[in-house]
Amino acid sequence: MPWIEINGTDIYYQEEGSGRPLLFLHGNSSCGEAWFQQFAVFRGRFRCIAYDSVNHGHSSNSPRGEEEPDRADELEGFLQALAIERPVLAGNSMGGDTILRWAARHPDRAAALIPSGMGLMEAGAPGLSPAPLDHETLFLPVGDALTDGFRQRQPRMFERYLRIRSTATRLEALRYPRPRGRTLAERATLGERIGAVSSPMLIVVGELDRLRPACERLHAALPHSEYRVIAGAPHNVYYETAAEYNAAVSDFLSRVLSAAPAGSRA
């Protein structure tokens, strides 16, 4: 469970397994630990890595009142620090957005890209600017990231998700939101640049995900991409329906990486 300094942020990350690097990027108000069901499956074939982004998990907070560090810059800094040249990148929601913005800057650099719960927003769609979190909340609500049915069927797994994401770092950041002007500006023009991406891509989305239309737009913009809808799954498709998500990812990677050279390792 090491730490590393990236662009002034004390980044916490986890790593298991060996072989080609497979990085998992968490969503908004989540954390790297949420990918434990993927680590259990893929660590026998890959060097699995997940880090907590700035203002999340166990990583440090950025200064209040200043622009939040850009997460595509953060990803690039992390890859450079670990000397990873051709990664496999999987990310959900905000993590998927980070992957897409990074890929638009580096169209052919990834060995494979697996965004889930994220795609291309409609032109002119406003960025989210939530109100500051109150000072009484300790366990962050999940909204529609998980279904009520999942909460009833697997209460322990539901409670685990609440606990691992509700860290002091994240609570502080939600109580004192940082501006994200640069990130939102780049996201607004993503549709103009995403067509240059040539790395293999699998787009995964839950059937119930409100961002399914955005994922469909992404698939339409990249004819070489593959598209998989997981039946009955919500926004956090990788967590609630881990078996189905893992099977789709495993099949995709087995096919697209079969003839590709392995990436470097630090």
C-alpha positions, 0 to 999 in steps of 0.5 A: 500500500505505497504512496507517491508524490504526483504534481504536489499531491500525496497519492495513495495507491494499491498494487497486486499481481504482475505482468502488463499494468492494468490501472483502475480509476475510480469515480467521483466520491469513490476510491481505489479500494472500490475495485477489490472485486476486479483485483481478485479476478485480474491480479493473476494475469495483470499488474493491477493498480488503483490509486486514490485521486486528489481530494479522494480516499486516502490521498491528500487534499488540494488547497482550498480556494484554488483550482482543483488539479486536473485528473488527466494530468494526474494520470499522466504523472502517475504513469510517468512516476511508475514508468508505465508506457502502454497501460490498460486503463479502466475507469468508471464515471469520473475515472472514465472521463479521466481516461477519455480526456487522457486518451484524446491527448494520447490517441494511440498510447494505451494498450486498451481503454475501458471506460464505464458509466461515462461517454460524450455529453451533449453539446452545451450540457452544464458541468455539475456544481453541487452545493457544499456538503453539510457538516453532519454527514459522515457516510456519503449517500450513493444516489443512483450509483447502486440500486435499492435491490442491491442494498437489500440483497447484499447489505454488507457489500452496500455498507462496505461501499459507504465506508471505504469512500467516506474518508476525511479527505473526501468529506473535507473536499465536499464541504469546501468544493474546489473550482474545476474550470480547466477540466470542464472546459476540456470536457466541453470539447472532448467530442471534437477530439475523441475521434482521433483515439485509435487504442482498442476500447470497450465501453461498458454501461449499466442498463439503468445508468442515466449516462447510457445515452452518453456512452452510446454517443461515444460508441458512435464517435469511435466505430472501432470501439466495442459496446456492452450493456450490462442488464439490470446494472446501475451507474456503478456497473463494476461494483454491483454487477462485478461478475458480468463486468469482469467477464466482459473485460476479461473477454475483451482483453484476451482478444485485443492483447493477444498479439500486443507486446507487454508494457514496461514496469517500474 
